[in-house]
Amino acid sequence: MRNLLLFLHLAAAIFWMGGVTFMVLALRPAAQKHLQPPVRLPFMVDVLRIFFGVVAVSIVVLLVTGGWLYAQVPSPRPAGWHAMAGLGLLMMLIFGHIFFSPFGRLKKASAASDWAEGGRRMGQITLLAKVNLALGWAAIAAVLLWR
């Protein structure tokens, strides 16, 4: 059972981190280079809507499996586990902010053909995604290196 939960935990983290990496390092730069705002912003809204569904499922899986795995280790737990849990919760809060604030505004700007505002909101989403990516790597490093 432990190995299955650990597998699901890692799979959820990989889906989330991999998706953010792809969006930040490949999809958005290519979309900016080849698509004009009237095409690019509605396209990114659709991509993010789908991806954010994946992230939401990943968060549920991470919370359930992480909570179970955490509870199975007797105290005192390794310091890296506490750091990973704290960074993971911070990442989830940042995702919630992205989803409910700049993404909501991006959808409204795109629907209203306000390309300048949409570009600002996409830039804000990208910046926060980069922050989450750095926090994710810090969480991985903490759990593996900080015993």
C-alpha positions as CSV (number, residue, x, y, z in Angstrom):
1,M,0.0,0.0,0.0
2,R,2.8,2.4,0.9
3,N,4.5,2.0,-2.5
4,L,1.2,2.6,-4.4
5,L,0.6,5.8,-2.4
6,L,4.2,6.9,-2.9
7,F,3.8,6.2,-6.7
8,L,0.6,8.2,-6.8
9,H,2.2,11.0,-4.9
10,L,5.2,11.2,-7.2
11,A,3.0,10.9,-10.3
12,A,0.9,13.9,-9.2
13,A,4.0,16.0,-8.5
14,I,5.4,15.0,-11.9
15,F,2.2,16.0,-13.7
16,W,2.1,19.3,-12.0
17,M,5.8,20.2,-12.2
18,G,6.2,18.8,-15.7
19,G,3.2,20.8,-16.9
20,V,4.4,24.0,-15.4
21,T,7.9,23.4,-16.9
22,F,6.4,22.8,-20.4
23,M,4.1,25.8,-20.2
24,V,6.8,28.2,-19.0
25,L,9.8,27.0,-21.0
26,A,8.2,25.8,-24.2
27,L,4.5,26.5,-24.9
28,R,4.2,30.2,-23.9
29,P,7.5,31.3,-25.6
30,A,6.4,29.5,-28.8
31,A,2.9,30.9,-28.7
32,Q,4.3,34.4,-28.2
33,K,6.6,34.0,-31.2
34,H,4.0,32.6,-33.6
35,L,0.6,33.7,-32.5
36,Q,-0.9,37.2,-32.4
37,P,-2.8,38.2,-29.2
38,P,-6.3,37.6,-30.7
39,V,-5.4,34.0,-31.3
40,R,-2.8,33.5,-28.5
41,L,-4.8,34.6,-25.5
42,P,-7.9,32.5,-26.1
43,F,-5.6,29.6,-26.9
44,M,-3.8,30.0,-23.6
45,V,-7.1,30.3,-21.7
46,D,-8.2,27.0,-23.2
47,V,-4.8,25.4,-22.5
48,L,-4.7,26.7,-18.9
49,R,-8.3,25.6,-18.2
50,I,-7.4,22.0,-19.1
51,F,-4.1,22.1,-17.3
52,F,-5.6,23.7,-14.2
53,G,-8.0,20.7,-14.0
54,V,-5.0,18.4,-14.0
55,V,-3.3,20.5,-11.3
56,A,-6.5,20.4,-9.2
57,V,-6.6,16.6,-9.4
58,S,-2.9,16.5,-8.6
59,I,-3.4,18.7,-5.5
60,V,-6.1,16.3,-4.2
61,V,-3.8,13.3,-4.8
62,L,-0.8,15.1,-3.2
63,L,-2.8,16.0,-0.1
64,V,-4.4,12.6,0.4
65,T,-1.2,10.5,-0.3
66,G,1.1,13.0,1.4
67,G,-1.1,13.1,4.5
68,W,-1.2,9.3,4.7
69,L,2.5,8.9,4.1
70,Y,3.3,11.6,6.6
71,A,1.1,10.0,9.2
72,Q,2.8,6.6,8.8
73,V,6.2,7.9,9.8
74,P,6.8,8.1,13.5
75,S,7.9,11.3,15.2
76,P,10.3,13.0,14.9
77,R,9.9,13.1,11.1
78,P,12.9,14.2,9.0
79,A,13.2,18.0,8.7
80,G,13.1,17.7,5.0
81,W,9.6,16.2,5.2
82,H,8.4,19.3,7.1
83,A,10.0,21.6,4.6
84,M,8.4,19.6,1.7
85,A,5.0,19.8,3.3
86,G,5.2,23.5,4.0
87,L,6.5,24.3,0.5
88,G,3.8,22.1,-1.0
89,L,1.1,23.9,0.9
90,L,2.6,27.3,-0.2
91,M,2.6,26.0,-3.8
92,M,-1.1,25.1,-3.5
93,L,-2.0,28.5,-2.1
94,I,-0.1,30.2,-5.0
95,F,-2.0,28.0,-7.4
96,G,-5.3,29.0,-5.8
97,H,-4.3,32.6,-6.2
98,I,-3.4,32.1,-9.9
99,F,-6.7,30.3,-10.6
100,F,-9.0,32.7,-8.8
101,S,-7.3,36.0,-9.6
102,P,-5.1,36.4,-12.7
103,F,-6.6,33.5,-14.5
104,G,-10.1,34.8,-13.9
105,R,-9.0,38.2,-15.2
106,L,-7.2,36.6,-18.2
107,K,-10.5,34.9,-19.1
108,K,-12.4,38.2,-18.8
109,A,-9.8,40.1,-20.8
110,S,-9.7,37.5,-23.5
111,A,-13.5,37.5,-23.8
112,A,-13.5,41.3,-24.0
113,S,-10.7,41.3,-26.6
114,D,-8.6,43.4,-24.2
115,W,-5.3,42.1,-25.4
116,A,-3.1,44.4,-23.4
117,E,-4.8,43.4,-20.1
118,G,-4.7,39.7,-21.2
119,G,-1.0,40.0,-21.8
120,R,-0.4,41.5,-18.4
121,R,-2.4,38.7,-16.7
122,M,-0.6,36.0,-18.7
123,G,2.7,37.6,-17.6
124,Q,1.5,37.5,-14.0
125,I,0.5,33.8,-14.3
126,T,3.9,33.0,-15.8
127,L,5.8,34.8,-13.0
128,L,3.8,33.0,-10.3
129,A,4.2,29.7,-12.2
130,K,8.0,30.2,-12.2
131,V,7.8,30.9,-8.4
132,N,5.9,27.6,-8.0
133,L,8.4,25.8,-10.1
134,A,11.3,27.0,-7.9
135,L,9.4,26.1,-4.8
136,G,8.7,22.6,-6.2
137,W,12.4,22.0,-6.9
138,A,13.1,23.3,-3.4
139,A,10.6,20.8,-1.9
140,I,12.1,18.0,-3.9
141,A,15.6,18.9,-2.7
142,A,14.5,19.3,0.9
143,V,12.9,15.8,1.1
144,L,15.8,14.1,-0.6
145,L,18.8,16.1,0.9
146,W,17.7,17.3,4.3
147,R,17.5,14.4,6.7
